[in-house]
Amino acid sequence: MGHRARPRGELPVDDALGVALAGMMRRTGAASGGVYLIEEPAALLRLVALCGLPVDFTAPWQRLALTAPVPVADAIREDHLVWVGGQEEMVRRYPRAAAVLPYPFALAAVPLRGVRRCWGGVVLMWPADHPPRATARERQHITASARRLTRLLDDSPVPPGLPDGPRVVPVDAPRHPDQTGLAAADYLDRLPEGAVALDLEGRVTFVSAAAARLLGREPDLLLGTRPWQSLPWLDDLCYEERYRMAVVSRAPVSFSARRPPDRWLTFHLHPDHSGISVRITPGAETAAAPPAGTEPALTTPGRLYQLIHLAAALTETVTTQDLVALIADQILPAFGAQGLVLSIAEAGRLRIAGQHGYPADVVERLDALPLDTGLTPAGRVLASGVPAYFGSPAELARSHPRAPQISRKQAWAFLPLVISGRPVGCCILSYDRPHTFTADERAVLNPLSGLLAQALDRARLYDTQHHLVHQLQQALLPRGLPTLPGLDVAARYLPAGHGIDVGGDFYDLLRLDATNAAAVIGDVEGHSMAAAALMGQVRTAIHAHATAGATPDQVIARTNRLLADLSSDLLVTCLYAHLDLVRQELILASAGHAPPLLRPAPGRAHPLDLDPGPPLGVDPCARYPVTRAAVPAGAVLALYTDGLIERPGSDVVHATADLAAHLARAGVNDLEHLIDSLVHHAWPAGGHTDDVAVLLLRTAGTGEGVGFSGGRTP
């Protein structure tokens, strides 16, 4: 007798997510899919629901940084559907992901942007025979299904959970009742060819009598096992790889293998969303298998792909803190560890550069230990270059009796970070419960220690250089902004996301007299010491001409002639704005710089229409027309460099208009918060690719008197 399914609204939100994902796959025709939710405040993506793929396939993808170069993170950051039509496009756009999933398939990623927040994203995958382009109807189905899932999250009174691993969801119920011992099984037993059924995890769920004869193993010894585990002659990575290809691509796959001593069998794999049907025939009908005597692989494909994924991720770490975050977010979960201590070998001691899962008092005891300390095995593994694994406190206490009491952890992996015999540091992974380190895990952790050493060495060099560059940048920018009665100001300089070159963006505010001020903003091309030096010369020249009483057009023209005499190859844009607080008038001259935004009153803002001259230094005889504008009481003027509005693939005019519309709506009582708001609106996910400088000025409203100086925030 049938029964009525519970309405989705009655389900807990975690269960409802799985039901919604399965429904989304049915509506879109996807073969597999997953739901990622944002984990705050860590800014990570956590895979919480999975459909159509084995869990171990997703080991490298269960936790991702929001800045990771993968389709789902791009979809969330850019707030639109990302479509990857095939393997070639995946290699071109997402090489790191392609290295871990080298199979043909189509993929879509779509954000789950709700009313109050972005919840995360959904990834869907189609078989290899899907056309490389999604139709308009398909895109509509994907986005509409994502909106349904988003509404489910918005309407839930309880936020969804973030489990350690994804919840596996079936697409639908089995299409046929259990036929074991019925006519279908009898039919298969009469055929000379073998028939085997595998679930998506690769386990045998059915084996015909003919298949058991061909494989040389009784059916009860095969059921519930993976073929490459129960049949030693199939224990080779290349055979398991065929299974992975069939599961991911949903395309038929064939291969031949030799059953000892000399019988060749051909396996035909036919996958769908519920599992794989395998037809076994005598004879080698496809490419030959590896020669006899090939040694079994030391580790599984999942671990190898995990190592490839981690190696690719390590190449993208820049700072030491990036490396600590990557180990905590990806390596700890991959090996089931809960604690991390990353130490740097420096001046004969191990200085802790980062940790995870340890209280402050333990970190204090472990920090700055001598390299030859006998308190922990760290010094010994660094001296020998050989990792040490301790599965329990008793194992560790045999050689280091006091070590287990320091952290109260229950298992440890001490990985030496050594480059060409030079100790760089030590990475300790620890566990809250006793843990047996399998040969499989050691086969990945041992080479991983070498990759970590290289990454840590690069990160230390970057940190040192970045500190020096930061100090230079601060010396070149104004130390503070002057105070002027009737004028509130704030400024911000934001260097590009990563880099060790000093930028050329600059700003300044000059007090000309009690009621007049000059605001300056500019951008020297490139990131180099030459750009920084030229920026200093431009600031000095503008300051000298402005304080000598020159008009805006004269200030820019005279600075232009100076740069022409210097014969610099670098382009320099600059905007000079003279503000008269008594007349409530603004006079501007521009050398190819982005137009400022003026908000004369709440709800209204627009870019000022300027007649700019060429960048500085291009034409020594260039003229720079002036533009006049009224600045009523309470008005806000926003000056900025192009790093705020220029994004790859975007239109600058549209971006400027969009920023002006945001300024019109934003609150202006706190100019520092207003800068935050403008930057976040222009780059909602952060990661701006160029330096950004912003200078805001607000004239006092009616009845207001003395303003204040909002100092710059580095």
Protein Blocks (a to p, Z undefined) as FASTA:
>chain_A
ZZddddfklpcfklmmmmmmmmmmmmnopabdcddddddfklpacdfbdehiafklmmmm
mpccfkbccfklmmmmnopacddfbfklmmmmmmmlmmmmccccdddddddddfkbcfbd
cdddddfklcfbdcfklmmmmmmmmmmmmmmmmmpmbdcdddfbdcdddfbdcfbdcfeh
iaklmmmmmpmbdcddddfkopafbdcfklmmmnopafklmgopafklmmmklmcfklmm
mmmmmmmnopacdddddddfkbccdddddddfkbccddddedjfbdcdddehiacdfbdf
klmmmmmmmmmmmmmpmblmlmmmmmmmmmmmmnopabdcddddeehiacdfbdehiafk
lmmmmgopafkbckbmklmmmmnopacddfbfklmmmmmmmlmmmnopabdcdddddeeh
iafbdcddddfbdcdddfklmmmmmmmmmmmmmmmmmmmmmmmmmmmmmmmmmmmpcfbd
cddehiacdddddddfbacbdcfbdcddddfblmbccddddddedjdfklmmmmmmmmmm
mmmmmmnopafklmmmmmmmmmmmnopabdcddddddddfklopacdddehiacddddfb
ghiacdddddddddehklmmbccddddddddehiacddddfklmmcghiafklmmmmmmm
mmmmpcckbmmlmmmmmmmmmmmngoiabdcdddddddddehiacdcdddddZZ
